[in-house]
Amino acid sequence: MKLYKVALAPNPTKVMLYIAERAELGTDMGIEQITVNTVKGQHREPEHLVRNPFGTVPAFELDDGTFIKESLAIIQYLEDKFPDNALFTGTAEDKAHARDLERIIDLRLAGPMGGYGHAVNSPLGYPKDPEKAAQLLENMQKALNYLEDVLADDRPLLTGDRVSVADCTLAASLQFMRFVEADVMGERPRLRAWDERYRERPAAKAVLKW
Ligand SMILES: N[C@@H](CCC(=O)N[C@@H](CS)C(=O)NCC(=O)O)C(=O)O
């Protein structure tokens, strides 16, 4: 199995954090990680378009030579393939809540943060767009407030004591925010404390470069 990725980009980073967290829990999935240099435009070259016709990273090559193109589908595949100590665990209700939180973060925060980062200081050289940035920041407020409320019971991680895919998804996007020198967390002490705690984890230290 091969993960085509690039450091810094949130969606590949989410998968890289997931793989590192699983390794910390004792599951080495034996995945080769290969960099696609998006700054050089390698994600748009024919070689990568075979892996992912949408020209995005990550792409994940299965042992049968087929590819998975969506970060959460890659994680779900690995959960099914290596079920011991999987991250989506517990009762059907526990899993549903964990998936719910991950989707809320991905759709209501990671997407807007990606757009925001490119609008204020794009690593891919996109033009600055202050109006779009302001609108995206506004769009994030409800979900940021929601996370601050979720953390109100002093849970160490987003779904409780144990790491979840939601932690990986949020940490990947916040790394992107640091890289573009944007701070979108506002006056949310519990969220800031979670961010600091998460970054102390061995998996985070191994994967996050910014
Ligand atoms: N829904 C996809 C999104 C993939 C995606 O948009 N990846 C970004 C990096 S985080 C990318 O490749 N951007 C380059 C581009 O769109 O040109 C996933 O979750 O994997």
The ligand as a MOL file (V3000), in Angstrom:
LIG
                    3D

  0  0  0     0  0            999 V3000
M  V30 BEGIN CTAB
M  V30 COUNTS 20 19 0 0 0
M  V30 BEGIN ATOM
M  V30 1 N -12.0940 15.6040 -0.3130 0
M  V30 2 C -10.7040 15.3620 -0.6030 0
M  V30 3 C -10.0190 16.7060 -0.7740 0
M  V30 4 C -8.5900 16.5890 -1.3130 0
M  V30 5 C -7.9570 17.9570 -1.4890 0
M  V30 6 O -8.6360 18.9510 -1.8080 0
M  V30 7 N -6.6410 18.0120 -1.2770 0
M  V30 8 C -5.9330 19.2730 -1.4010 0
M  V30 9 C -4.7850 19.3000 -0.3830 0
M  V30 10 S -5.4060 19.3440 1.2610 0
M  V30 11 C -5.2940 19.3820 -2.7640 0
M  V30 12 O -4.8090 18.4210 -3.3000 0
M  V30 13 N -5.2630 20.6120 -3.3140 0
M  V30 14 C -4.5890 20.9000 -4.5470 0
M  V30 15 C -5.5080 21.4220 -5.5960 0
M  V30 16 O -6.7350 21.3650 -5.4220 0
M  V30 17 O -4.9800 21.8920 -6.5980 0
M  V30 18 C -10.0950 14.5340 0.5480 0
M  V30 19 O -10.6470 14.5480 1.6530 0
M  V30 20 O -9.0990 13.8220 0.3300 0
M  V30 END ATOM
M  V30 BEGIN BOND
M  V30 1 1 1 2
M  V30 2 1 2 3
M  V30 3 1 2 18
M  V30 4 1 3 4
M  V30 5 1 4 5
M  V30 6 2 5 6
M  V30 7 1 5 7
M  V30 8 1 7 8
M  V30 9 1 8 9
M  V30 10 1 8 11
M  V30 11 1 9 10
M  V30 12 2 11 12
M  V30 13 1 11 13
M  V30 14 1 13 14
M  V30 15 1 14 15
M  V30 16 2 15 16
M  V30 17 1 15 17
M  V30 18 2 18 19
M  V30 19 1 18 20
M  V30 END BOND
M  V30 END CTAB
M  END
